[in-house]
């Protein structure tokens, strides 16, 4: 019984690993349901938080609390701004151009790479005198200004006019532009309270709307199709895709629809590549790869933007990643009883026993058997030009197993 229980446990672990690798339905990111202070939000607002969680832009202040009403600081804003814009962040950066930002700071050191990224992008120059003030508060009108600059509408906002109560003169154009774009909202009663500190809830709302506007300005699209092997396809996009919008039955390869009950998918770590595992291996050569048809594929990003589908039949990359010959797992032999070196037959046309012919020049009919009913050498190959090992690949340059794929699980 103990042995059966142990085997069952091993099988359970293997199944869990397989489902996590290519399930397509397992979500590891937190959702609004995990935080007690988000449970009373309306469904639309919860969906926005869920998108930000899935994109890795936000997390809670604890495992069960998001910190909806907690004041945000400039370090938190720097991280959010860098992530929603998709600008280059150097995570290993340890040196800051600001005198008050240090990688060794236990409270704000995490933000150093993000602070440097938004500075390089022209989103902020700090508070002056070479300081960034990572612990400083961000007011609502400052947040509005930052979000407008992220969208590249800073010059437009400078020329805009406004007469919004409780907003500083310098910020009137920025707040008016942010309100018109839907990046921020007024408080009940028609005021904005520009000088009050922005909380994490306001930052999250502004971050979602700004990320969506970025995608509207530059619509996401398909960027490439590549084969990792005969049974794994990479469908690449320019934005983070919502896994709930992926329907494999709408995708065709070589004119044949995918089967969602047999084929499976997972997303890459950056959520911009759909990695599809086929239940059958496709026999193809780099110069003759099947056509991928995405004409009926309608994907959405995490922020709800439709992915452009201008090229419904993108050709796969001429060079698979990596080439499917040899196997992507070169150290493993999935068929241990077969020839491990199918291309290494050193003498494909020679007699396997070249020294055993007693009369090499006396056979007048070299292709005939002089003793058709007798085999003088029952263990030797009577046809030296044939493959002595019929289970080996007779055509070493062809794909040895066209109907099966390597064990990718």
N, C-alpha and C positions, 0 to 999 in steps of 0.2 A: 504493500500500500504506500509505503514511504517513497519507493521508487517511482510509482505512478504519479504521486503528488509532485515529486521533483520535476518529472518530465512535463507535467501539465504547467508548472510554473514557468519552465523554460519556454514552452510554446506561447504562453501568455505574453511573456516579455518580447519574444520575436514579433508577435502580432502587433503589439503596441509600437514597436520600432517601425514596422512597415507602415502602419497607419499614420504615424507621425511624419514619415518620410514622404509618402505620396498619398495622403488622404484627401487633400483638397477641402476638407471641411473642419479641420481642427484649428481653432483660433487660440493662440497663446497670449495675446495682448489682453490687458484688462479692458473692461467695459464699464459703462456708467452704472451697471447693476452691482458692481463691486464696491461702490462708494456710498456711504449712508447719506451724505449731504447732496447727492444728485438724484436720489430716488423720487423726489417730488417734482422734478422738472417735466415739462411736456415732452411728448415723443419726439418732436422735431429737434428740440434742443439736445435731448439725449443722443440722437443720431449724430449730431455735430461733435459732441464729446467723444462718441465711439470712434468716429473717423480720426480724430486727433490722437486718441490712444493707439489705434491700429497703425497710424503713421509714425508713432514713436515721438511725437512732438511733446506730449504731456504725460505726466504720471501724477500720482497723488502725493500728498505730504506724508501719508502713511498708507498702510495696506488697505485701510477701510475708509479713509477720509481724503477727499480731493483738496479741500481748502478753498472752497468756492468764494468765501468772503474775505479770505486773507489778502493782505496787501502784497502786491508784487514788487520786486525790486529790479534794478537795472540789469543785474546779472541774469535773472530769470528771463527778462525780455530779450537779452542778447541771444540766449540759447533758442528761444522760440522763433525769433526773427531769422536766425540762420537756417533753422530746420524747415520752415515753411517756404523759404525762397529757394532752397536747394543749392545755395552757394557753396563753394568749396570750403570745407573745414578740415584743418590739420589736427587730428585728435592728439597727436604726440607732441604738439607744440608746448614748450615750457617757458618761453621768453615772451614777455609782453612789452608793447610799446608805451604802455601807461605805467606810471610810477606806482600807482596804488593797486595794481593787479598782479598777483603772484600765484604761481602754480602750487605753492606750499600753503596757501591760505585754506584752512580746513572748511571754511564756510562758503567761499566763492571761487576757490581755485579751479573747480570743475568748469567754470565759465570762460577761462582764459582763451581756449581755441575759438569759441563762438564770438567772443568780444573782438578778437583780432580779425575774424572773418567778416563781421558786419562793418568794421572800420575799413577794411580793404574794399568792401563793396560800396562805400560811400554813404552808408545808412546813418552813421554817427561819427563824430570826431571827439566824443567825450564831453566833459563839462568845462574844459579849459585848463590851462597851466599843466598840460600833460597828464591829467587825471581823468578816470572814467567814472569813479564813484559807484562801484558794483553794488554796494549795500543801499544806495540811495533809492528813494521812492520815485515812482513814475506816476505823474498826474494823468488824468484822463485826457487833457489837451496835449500833453507830451506824447501819450500813446497814439492819439489820432495823428499827430505830426509824423511820428515814426512810421505808421502804417501807410500813410500817403507817400512817404519817401520810398518805401519798399516797392511800391507799384510804379515808381519813376514819375510821379506826378507832382513832385516838389515845386517845379517852376510854375506849373499851372496853379497850384495852390497859392503861391506868392501873389499872383495877380488876381486871385479871387477876393471877393469882399463878403463881409458878413456882419451881422449885428445880433449876435447870439448872446443872451444874458449869461453872466458868470463865466465868460471866456475872455482870456487876456487879449489885448489888441494884437500882439504879435501872432497869436494862434488863430485869429478869426478865419483867415482863408483856409488854413489847414483843417480846422474843425468843420467848416462848411463843406469842403471837398469830401472829407471822410463821411459826413452824414449823407451827402448826395450819392456816394458810392455804396452806402450800406455797411461800411466797415465798423461803425459805432452807432449807438442809438442814444436818444435823449432819455432822460429820466422822466417818470410820470410827472405831469404838470408842465411839460414843455421846456424845461431847462436842461442844461448839459452838465453843470457843475464841473467846469473844466479844471479848477484848481484842486479838486479833491483827489486823493490817491486812487489810482486804478487798482481793482482787486483781480484776483486770478480768474474769476468768472468773466470779467470784462476783457481780460487779455485773451482768454480762450475763444470768446465770441469773435473778437477782432481778428484773431489768428485764422480761424476757419474761413471767415469771409474774405480775408486777404489772399489766402491760399487758393480759394476758388476763383478770385479775380485774376490771379496770376495765370491760371489755366485757361480762363476765357480770353486773355490777351494773347497767349501762345497756346492754342489748343493741343492737347496731347495726341500722339499718333503712334502707329506701329513703326518701329525702327529697324526690325530685322527678324529673320527666321534662320535658325541654325540647327543642324543635327549634331548632337553629342555622340550618338551612335545610331545603329539601325533601329533602336527602339526608344530613344529619348530625343524629344524635340524641344527646342528653346524658342519661345515666342516673346520677342523683346518689345518693350514700350518705353515711351519717354516720360511716363508718370507712374505713380504708385496705383496699382489696380485694385479695385474692390473684388475680393474673391467671390462674393455672392453674385457677381454679374457674369462669372465664367460659366459658359454652357458648352461643354465639349461636343455635344451633338450638332452644333452649328459650324464646326470646323471640319474641313475635309482635307484629305491628303491623297494625292493620286486619284481624285474623284470619288473616294470612299469616305463616308462620314465616320467620325470617331464614335466609339461606343462608350458612353459614360458609365455603363455597368461593368465594363472590363478595363477601359483605359482610365488613368488617374492623373492628377496633377498636384503640384505644390508651387509655392511662390518662392522666388529668391529672397535673400535677406533684405535687399533694398525694395522688394515688392514691385519691381519693374520688369521682371521676367517670369513668364509662366513656363514652368518646366513640366512637360507632359510625357508620361511614360505610356508607351503603347503596349498592348497585350501581345502583339505579334511583332517580330522583327521584320523590318523592311529590307529586302535585298536591293542594294543600290551601290553604285560606284560614284566617286567624287564628281565625275563628268556627266553622270546620268541620274541626278537626284529627283525624286518625285515633286510635283507641284503642290504647294500648300495653298488651299483656297480659304480665305477668311471673309468672303463676300457677305456671309450671313452672320458674322460675329459682331456683336454690339456690346462692347465693354464700357464700364464706367470706372472712373477713378474713385479713390476713397472720399473725395470731396464732391462726388456726384456729377462730374463733368463727363460727357460722352467722348469716347476716344474716336478720333477721326479715322476713317477707313477709306482713304483715297486710292490706295493700291490694293484691290481685293485679292490679287494673286501675286503676292511678293515671292520672288524666287529665293530659294534657300541659298545660304552662303556657299560659294564654290569650294570652300575648305571647311569640312565639318570640324567641330571642336570637342575633343580631339578627333583625328581621323579614326574611323571605325574599324580600320585595319592597320595596326593590330588592335586587339581588344583594349577597351579603356581600363581594364583591370589586368595589366600584363603579368602580374605575379600570381594570378590565380588561373587554374585550369578547370573550367566548368565541366569538362568531359574527361575525367582522369584516365579512362581506359582507351582513349583515342590517341592518335599520333600527336604528341605535344609540339612537334616541329614540322607542320605540314609542308613547308616550303624548302626543307633541307634535304630532299632526296639527292645525294651526291652523284649518283650515277643512274639517272632515270631511264637511259636506253641501253645500259650495259647488262651483260650476263651476270646475275648475282653470284655465279660460281665460275669465274673465268678460267680457273686452272683445272677444272674437272673434266674438260672435254678431251678424251684420249686421242682423238683424231680430228684436230681442228680444221684440217683442209680436206678430209676425205668424205664429208657429207655432201653428196651431190644435190640434195634437196634440203637446204638449211632451214626451210620453214615447215617441213613435214616431220612427223614423228615416225622414225623407222620402226618402232615397235608400238603400233597403235593400241594394242591390248595390254601392254605391260608398261608399268612405270618403274624404270630401273632405280629411280631415286624418289621414293614416295614422299619424302619430306622436303624435296627441293621444288623450286618453281619451274615447271616445264616450259613456261612462256616467259623468257627473260625480259621481254619488253613490256610485260604487263605489271601492274602494281601488285607486288607480293603481299601487300597488306590491304585487303579490300575495304577495310574500315577507315583507311586514311584518305585524305583529300587528293584525288588524282589530278586536280587542277590547282596547283598551289597558289596561283595568282587570282583565283576567284574567291568569293566569299564562301567559306566552308560550310556554313549552316544557314542557308537563306531563309528558312522558315522559323528559326529559333533565335532568340536574342540572349546575350549574356545575362547571367543572373545579377540584376541590378538591385535587388532588394537587400 
